[in-house]
Amino acid sequence: MNELGSKGFGFVTIDTKQGSEAARAASNDIVVNGRVIEVFITESTNIFIQAAEIRALTLARSTRLRILCLY
């Protein structure tokens, strides 16, 4: 967690795979407040495994903000 209370990751639920892909295309690799946004897409069946992997990556590279899109 940083001084602003951010843990460096977030979750978004989107109704369709196409919607998830559109969100990724619009948001992946943009910079917000000096941090690069990385968007990952997954099916909700492996959410806990995916979330653990993203959290581990976030702790290793704190200059990025990761978002997991679920559909």
Biopython code that builds the backbone (N, CA, C, O; Angstrom):
import numpy as np
from Bio.PDB.StructureBuilder import StructureBuilder

atoms = [
    (1, "MET", "N", (0.848, -1.173, 0.000)),
    (1, "MET", "CA", (0.000, 0.000, 0.000)),
    (1, "MET", "C", (0.895, 1.238, 0.000)),
    (1, "MET", "O", (1.875, 1.301, 0.742)),
    (2, "ASN", "N", (0.557, 2.218, -0.831)),
    (2, "ASN", "CA", (1.353, 3.435, -0.869)),
    (2, "ASN", "C", (0.753, 4.499, 0.045)),
    (2, "ASN", "O", (-0.212, 4.238, 0.764)),
    (3, "GLU", "N", (1.332, 5.701, 0.010)),
    (3, "GLU", "CA", (0.868, 6.777, 0.894)),
    (3, "GLU", "C", (-0.558, 7.240, 0.602)),
    (3, "GLU", "O", (-1.183, 7.879, 1.448)),
    (4, "LEU", "N", (-1.074, 6.929, -0.573)),
    (4, "LEU", "CA", (-2.445, 7.287, -0.928)),
    (4, "LEU", "C", (-3.442, 6.175, -0.614)),
    (4, "LEU", "O", (-4.642, 6.338, -0.837)),
    (5, "GLY", "N", (-2.959, 5.056, -0.103)),
    (5, "GLY", "CA", (-3.830, 3.939, 0.216)),
    (5, "GLY", "C", (-4.041, 2.961, -0.920)),
    (5, "GLY", "O", (-4.837, 2.031, -0.792)),
    (6, "SER", "N", (-3.331, 3.153, -2.048)),
    (6, "SER", "CA", (-3.481, 2.257, -3.192)),
    (6, "SER", "C", (-2.660, 0.992, -3.001)),
    (6, "SER", "O", (-1.495, 1.053, -2.607)),
    (7, "LYS", "N", (-3.269, -0.150, -3.281)),
    (7, "LYS", "CA", (-2.552, -1.419, -3.241)),
    (7, "LYS", "C", (-1.960, -1.761, -4.597)),
    (7, "LYS", "O", (-1.221, -2.738, -4.716)),
    (8, "GLY", "N", (-2.271, -0.975, -5.621)),
    (8, "GLY", "CA", (-1.677, -1.169, -6.936)),
    (8, "GLY", "C", (-2.400, -2.142, -7.836)),
    (8, "GLY", "O", (-1.874, -2.530, -8.879)),
    (9, "PHE", "N", (-3.612, -2.548, -7.447)),
    (9, "PHE", "CA", (-4.382, -3.421, -8.327)),
    (9, "PHE", "C", (-5.867, -3.189, -8.093)),
    (9, "PHE", "O", (-6.275, -2.663, -7.058)),
    (10, "GLY", "N", (-6.669, -3.593, -9.077)),
    (10, "GLY", "CA", (-8.109, -3.453, -8.964)),
    (10, "GLY", "C", (-8.813, -4.493, -9.807)),
    (10, "GLY", "O", (-8.191, -5.182, -10.615)),
    (11, "PHE", "N", (-10.114, -4.602, -9.614)),
    (11, "PHE", "CA", (-10.907, -5.587, -10.336)),
    (11, "PHE", "C", (-12.094, -4.900, -10.995)),
    (11, "PHE", "O", (-12.709, -4.008, -10.412)),
    (12, "VAL", "N", (-12.407, -5.317, -12.200)),
    (12, "VAL", "CA", (-13.538, -4.780, -12.946)),
    (12, "VAL", "C", (-14.310, -5.960, -13.514)),
    (12, "VAL", "O", (-13.708, -6.880, -14.067)),
    (13, "THR", "N", (-15.627, -5.949, -13.387)),
    (13, "THR", "CA", (-16.462, -6.986, -13.996)),
    (13, "THR", "C", (-17.156, -6.392, -15.215)),
    (13, "THR", "O", (-17.810, -5.352, -15.129)),
    (14, "ILE", "N", (-17.004, -7.064, -16.345)),
    (14, "ILE", "CA", (-17.589, -6.610, -17.607)),
    (14, "ILE", "C", (-18.416, -7.762, -18.169)),
    (14, "ILE", "O", (-18.022, -8.924, -18.066)),
    (15, "ASP", "N", (-19.561, -7.438, -18.762)),
    (15, "ASP", "CA", (-20.521, -8.461, -19.188)),
    (15, "ASP", "C", (-20.024, -9.421, -20.258)),
    (15, "ASP", "O", (-20.397, -10.594, -20.243)),
    (16, "THR", "N", (-19.198, -8.958, -21.180)),
    (16, "THR", "CA", (-18.801, -9.807, -22.304)),
    (16, "THR", "C", (-17.289, -9.798, -22.505)),
    (16, "THR", "O", (-16.589, -8.896, -22.048)),
    (17, "LYS", "N", (-16.813, -10.812, -23.191)),
    (17, "LYS", "CA", (-15.396, -10.860, -23.538)),
    (17, "LYS", "C", (-15.039, -9.688, -24.446)),
    (17, "LYS", "O", (-13.968, -9.097, -24.314)),
    (18, "GLN", "N", (-15.939, -9.356, -25.365)),
    (18, "GLN", "CA", (-15.692, -8.238, -26.276)),
    (18, "GLN", "C", (-15.567, -6.926, -25.499)),
    (18, "GLN", "O", (-14.724, -6.088, -25.818)),
    (19, "GLY", "N", (-16.400, -6.756, -24.491)),
    (19, "GLY", "CA", (-16.316, -5.562, -23.650)),
    (19, "GLY", "C", (-15.006, -5.503, -22.895)),
    (19, "GLY", "O", (-14.411, -4.435, -22.751)),
    (20, "SER", "N", (-14.551, -6.661, -22.407)),
    (20, "SER", "CA", (-13.261, -6.732, -21.717)),
    (20, "SER", "C", (-12.123, -6.374, -22.658)),
    (20, "SER", "O", (-11.197, -5.654, -22.283)),
    (21, "GLU", "N", (-12.196, -6.879, -23.879)),
    (21, "GLU", "CA", (-11.151, -6.579, -24.861)),
    (21, "GLU", "C", (-11.143, -5.096, -25.224)),
    (21, "GLU", "O", (-10.080, -4.508, -25.424)),
    (22, "ALA", "N", (-12.328, -4.494, -25.309)),
    (22, "ALA", "CA", (-12.407, -3.059, -25.603)),
    (22, "ALA", "C", (-11.825, -2.239, -24.451)),
    (22, "ALA", "O", (-11.118, -1.257, -24.680)),
    (23, "ALA", "N", (-12.121, -2.641, -23.216)),
    (23, "ALA", "CA", (-11.567, -1.945, -22.051)),
    (23, "ALA", "C", (-10.048, -2.059, -22.025)),
    (23, "ALA", "O", (-9.346, -1.096, -21.717)),
    (24, "ARG", "N", (-9.556, -3.237, -22.351)),
    (24, "ARG", "CA", (-8.105, -3.431, -22.389)),
    (24, "ARG", "C", (-7.468, -2.563, -23.474)),
    (24, "ARG", "O", (-6.442, -1.925, -23.239)),
    (25, "ALA", "N", (-8.074, -2.542, -24.656)),
    (25, "ALA", "CA", (-7.529, -1.741, -25.756)),
    (25, "ALA", "C", (-7.492, -0.257, -25.397)),
    (25, "ALA", "O", (-6.566, 0.457, -25.785)),
    (26, "ALA", "N", (-8.498, 0.204, -24.658)),
    (26, "ALA", "CA", (-8.583, 1.618, -24.305)),
    (26, "ALA", "C", (-7.693, 1.997, -23.126)),
    (26, "ALA", "O", (-7.291, 3.155, -23.008)),
    (27, "SER", "N", (-7.379, 1.041, -22.249)),
    (27, "SER", "CA", (-6.710, 1.381, -20.991)),
    (27, "SER", "C", (-5.317, 0.806, -20.811)),
    (27, "SER", "O", (-4.547, 1.331, -20.007)),
    (28, "ASN", "N", (-4.966, -0.242, -21.522)),
    (28, "ASN", "CA", (-3.682, -0.908, -21.310)),
    (28, "ASN", "C", (-2.527, 0.003, -21.711)),
    (28, "ASN", "O", (-2.569, 0.644, -22.761)),
    (29, "ASP", "N", (-1.513, 0.056, -20.881)),
    (29, "ASP", "CA", (-0.273, 0.803, -21.123)),
    (29, "ASP", "C", (-0.423, 2.323, -21.119)),
    (29, "ASP", "O", (0.465, 3.020, -21.611)),
    (30, "ILE", "N", (-1.518, 2.855, -20.580)),
    (30, "ILE", "CA", (-1.586, 4.303, -20.416)),
    (30, "ILE", "C", (-0.979, 4.654, -19.060)),
    (30, "ILE", "O", (-0.881, 3.796, -18.183)),
    (31, "VAL", "N", (-0.577, 5.894, -18.886)),
    (31, "VAL", "CA", (0.050, 6.339, -17.641)),
    (31, "VAL", "C", (-0.929, 7.225, -16.878)),
    (31, "VAL", "O", (-1.477, 8.180, -17.429)),
    (32, "VAL", "N", (-1.143, 6.897, -15.604)),
    (32, "VAL", "CA", (-2.004, 7.673, -14.718)),
    (32, "VAL", "C", (-1.208, 7.978, -13.458)),
    (32, "VAL", "O", (-0.740, 7.065, -12.777)),
    (33, "ASN", "N", (-1.054, 9.249, -13.151)),
    (33, "ASN", "CA", (-0.288, 9.664, -11.969)),
    (33, "ASN", "C", (1.078, 9.003, -11.917)),
    (33, "ASN", "O", (1.538, 8.597, -10.850)),
    (34, "GLY", "N", (1.723, 8.893, -13.065)),
    (34, "GLY", "CA", (3.067, 8.335, -13.133)),
    (34, "GLY", "C", (3.143, 6.822, -13.098)),
    (34, "GLY", "O", (4.238, 6.261, -13.050)),
    (35, "ARG", "N", (1.999, 6.149, -13.122)),
    (35, "ARG", "CA", (1.987, 4.684, -13.080)),
    (35, "ARG", "C", (1.377, 4.137, -14.357)),
    (35, "ARG", "O", (0.376, 4.658, -14.851)),
    (36, "VAL", "N", (1.982, 3.085, -14.890)),
    (36, "VAL", "CA", (1.493, 2.454, -16.118)),
    (36, "VAL", "C", (0.356, 1.501, -15.767)),
    (36, "VAL", "O", (0.480, 0.689, -14.850)),
    (37, "ILE", "N", (-0.747, 1.602, -16.498)),
    (37, "ILE", "CA", (-1.886, 0.703, -16.301)),
    (37, "ILE", "C", (-1.658, -0.560, -17.123)),
    (37, "ILE", "O", (-1.352, -0.483, -18.313)),
    (38, "GLU", "N", (-1.806, -1.713, -16.499)),
    (38, "GLU", "CA", (-1.761, -3.007, -17.192)),
    (38, "GLU", "C", (-3.105, -3.688, -16.980)),
    (38, "GLU", "O", (-3.551, -3.848, -15.843)),
    (39, "VAL", "N", (-3.746, -4.086, -18.058)),
    (39, "VAL", "CA", (-5.061, -4.715, -17.979)),
    (39, "VAL", "C", (-4.939, -6.173, -18.383)),
    (39, "VAL", "O", (-4.421, -6.487, -19.454)),
    (40, "PHE", "N", (-5.415, -7.061, -17.527)),
    (40, "PHE", "CA", (-5.432, -8.495, -17.785)),
    (40, "PHE", "C", (-6.882, -8.932, -17.911)),
    (40, "PHE", "O", (-7.753, -8.409, -17.216)),
    (41, "ILE", "N", (-7.143, -9.883, -18.790)),
    (41, "ILE", "CA", (-8.500, -10.402, -18.980)),
    (41, "ILE", "C", (-8.526, -11.861, -18.550)),
    (41, "ILE", "O", (-7.626, -12.634, -18.878)),
    (42, "THR", "N", (-9.569, -12.229, -17.810)),
    (42, "THR", "CA", (-9.708, -13.612, -17.375)),
    (42, "THR", "C", (-11.178, -13.987, -17.296)),
    (42, "THR", "O", (-12.050, -13.121, -17.221)),
    (43, "GLU", "N", (-11.440, -15.279, -17.314)),
    (43, "GLU", "CA", (-12.774, -15.776, -17.000)),
    (43, "GLU", "C", (-12.842, -15.909, -15.489)),
    (43, "GLU", "O", (-11.834, -16.200, -14.846)),
    (44, "SER", "N", (-14.000, -15.703, -14.924)),
    (44, "SER", "CA", (-14.135, -15.649, -13.473)),
    (44, "SER", "C", (-13.820, -16.964, -12.761)),
    (44, "SER", "O", (-13.712, -16.965, -11.535)),
    (45, "THR", "N", (-13.668, -18.075, -13.470)),
    (45, "THR", "CA", (-13.420, -19.354, -12.808)),
    (45, "THR", "C", (-12.076, -19.396, -12.089)),
    (45, "THR", "O", (-11.937, -20.106, -11.093)),
    (46, "ASN", "N", (-11.089, -18.652, -12.572)),
    (46, "ASN", "CA", (-9.766, -18.668, -11.948)),
    (46, "ASN", "C", (-9.425, -17.349, -11.263)),
    (46, "ASN", "O", (-8.251, -16.998, -11.147)),
    (47, "ILE", "N", (-10.426, -16.625, -10.815)),
    (47, "ILE", "CA", (-10.216, -15.287, -10.272)),
    (47, "ILE", "C", (-9.224, -15.253, -9.117)),
    (47, "ILE", "O", (-8.387, -14.352, -9.065)),
    (48, "PHE", "N", (-9.291, -16.195, -8.199)),
    (48, "PHE", "CA", (-8.431, -16.131, -7.021)),
    (48, "PHE", "C", (-6.975, -16.401, -7.371)),
    (48, "PHE", "O", (-6.074, -15.769, -6.819)),
    (49, "ILE", "N", (-6.743, -17.332, -8.281)),
    (49, "ILE", "CA", (-5.375, -17.602, -8.732)),
    (49, "ILE", "C", (-4.839, -16.399, -9.494)),
    (49, "ILE", "O", (-3.714, -15.962, -9.252)),
    (50, "GLN", "N", (-5.631, -15.863, -10.408)),
    (50, "GLN", "CA", (-5.216, -14.693, -11.177)),
    (50, "GLN", "C", (-4.931, -13.514, -10.251)),
    (50, "GLN", "O", (-3.931, -12.818, -10.424)),
    (51, "ALA", "N", (-5.799, -13.287, -9.272)),
    (51, "ALA", "CA", (-5.616, -12.162, -8.354)),
    (51, "ALA", "C", (-4.328, -12.307, -7.559)),
    (51, "ALA", "O", (-3.622, -11.322, -7.347)),
    (52, "ALA", "N", (-4.011, -13.512, -7.118)),
    (52, "ALA", "CA", (-2.769, -13.740, -6.373)),
    (52, "ALA", "C", (-1.550, -13.466, -7.245)),
    (52, "ALA", "O", (-0.571, -12.879, -6.785)),
    (53, "GLU", "N", (-1.611, -13.889, -8.488)),
    (53, "GLU", "CA", (-0.492, -13.637, -9.405)),
    (53, "GLU", "C", (-0.318, -12.142, -9.659)),
    (53, "GLU", "O", (0.805, -11.639, -9.674)),
    (54, "ILE", "N", (-1.415, -11.444, -9.855)),
    (54, "ILE", "CA", (-1.343, -10.004, -10.092)),
    (54, "ILE", "C", (-0.806, -9.283, -8.865)),
    (54, "ILE", "O", (0.005, -8.365, -8.991)),
    (55, "ARG", "N", (-1.246, -9.685, -7.692)),
    (55, "ARG", "CA", (-0.742, -9.051, -6.467)),
    (55, "ARG", "C", (0.760, -9.275, -6.322)),
    (55, "ARG", "O", (1.481, -8.355, -5.938)),
    (56, "ALA", "N", (1.242, -10.470, -6.619)),
    (56, "ALA", "CA", (2.680, -10.750, -6.544)),
    (56, "ALA", "C", (3.452, -9.873, -7.524)),
    (56, "ALA", "O", (4.508, -9.342, -7.178)),
    (57, "LEU", "N", (2.939, -9.716, -8.737)),
    (57, "LEU", "CA", (3.580, -8.838, -9.716)),
    (57, "LEU", "C", (3.581, -7.394, -9.240)),
    (57, "LEU", "O", (4.563, -6.673, -9.419)),
    (58, "THR", "N", (2.487, -6.977, -8.637)),
    (58, "THR", "CA", (2.364, -5.603, -8.164)),
    (58, "THR", "C", (3.386, -5.317, -7.076)),
    (58, "THR", "O", (4.014, -4.258, -7.078)),
    (59, "LEU", "N", (3.555, -6.233, -6.163)),
    (59, "LEU", "CA", (4.521, -6.035, -5.088)),
    (59, "LEU", "C", (5.938, -5.979, -5.626)),
    (59, "LEU", "O", (6.788, -5.278, -5.077)),
    (60, "ALA", "N", (6.195, -6.713, -6.695)),
    (60, "ALA", "CA", (7.537, -6.742, -7.273)),
    (60, "ALA", "C", (7.846, -5.480, -8.073)),
    (60, "ALA", "O", (8.997, -5.047, -8.119)),
    (61, "ARG", "N", (6.830, -4.882, -8.708)),
    (61, "ARG", "CA", (7.048, -3.704, -9.561)),
    (61, "ARG", "C", (6.008, -2.647, -9.222)),
    (61, "ARG", "O", (4.955, -2.583, -9.857)),
    (62, "SER", "N", (6.293, -1.828, -8.237)),
    (62, "SER", "CA", (5.294, -0.902, -7.709)),
    (62, "SER", "C", (5.003, 0.295, -8.606)),
    (62, "SER", "O", (4.163, 1.124, -8.255)),
    (63, "THR", "N", (5.669, 0.412, -9.751)),
    (63, "THR", "CA", (5.395, 1.543, -10.639)),
    (63, "THR", "C", (4.236, 1.267, -11.582)),
    (63, "THR", "O", (3.926, 2.104, -12.430)),
    (64, "ARG", "N", (3.590, 0.117, -11.457)),
    (64, "ARG", "CA", (2.482, -0.236, -12.340)),
    (64, "ARG", "C", (1.207, -0.445, -11.533)),
    (64, "ARG", "O", (1.246, -0.834, -10.366)),
    (65, "LEU", "N", (0.093, -0.182, -12.170)),
    (65, "LEU", "CA", (-1.214, -0.438, -11.592)),
    (65, "LEU", "C", (-1.880, -1.501, -12.444)),
    (65, "LEU", "O", (-2.006, -1.323, -13.655)),
    (66, "ARG", "N", (-2.305, -2.590, -11.848)),
    (66, "ARG", "CA", (-2.873, -3.701, -12.600)),
    (66, "ARG", "C", (-4.378, -3.792, -12.384)),
    (66, "ARG", "O", (-4.872, -3.623, -11.270)),
    (67, "ILE", "N", (-5.088, -4.059, -13.459)),
    (67, "ILE", "CA", (-6.537, -4.210, -13.408)),
    (67, "ILE", "C", (-6.902, -5.541, -14.042)),
    (67, "ILE", "O", (-6.483, -5.836, -15.162)),
    (68, "LEU", "N", (-7.677, -6.339, -13.336)),
    (68, "LEU", "CA", (-8.137, -7.631, -13.835)),
    (68, "LEU", "C", (-9.582, -7.480, -14.289)),
    (68, "LEU", "O", (-10.460, -7.194, -13.475)),
    (69, "CYS", "N", (-9.837, -7.667, -15.571)),
    (69, "CYS", "CA", (-11.197, -7.595, -16.128)),
    (69, "CYS", "C", (-11.817, -8.981, -16.110)),
    (69, "CYS", "O", (-11.259, -9.924, -16.672)),
    (70, "LEU", "N", (-12.953, -9.106, -15.474)),
    (70, "LEU", "CA", (-13.681, -10.372, -15.424)),
    (70, "LEU", "C", (-14.873, -10.294, -16.357)),
    (70, "LEU", "O", (-15.532, -9.260, -16.459)),
    (71, "TYR", "N", (-15.144, -11.399, -17.035)),
    (71, "TYR", "CA", (-16.356, -11.436, -17.873)),
    (71, "TYR", "C", (-17.058, -12.735, -17.666)),
    (71, "TYR", "O", (-18.101, -12.976, -18.274)),
]
sb = StructureBuilder()
sb.init_structure("model")
sb.init_model(0)
sb.init_chain("A")
sb.init_seg("    ")
for serial, (resi, resn, name, xyz) in enumerate(atoms, 1):
    if name == "N":
        sb.init_residue(resn, " ", resi, " ")
    sb.init_atom(name, np.array(xyz, "f"), 0.0, 1.0, " ", f" {name:<3s}", serial, name[0])
structure = sb.get_structure()
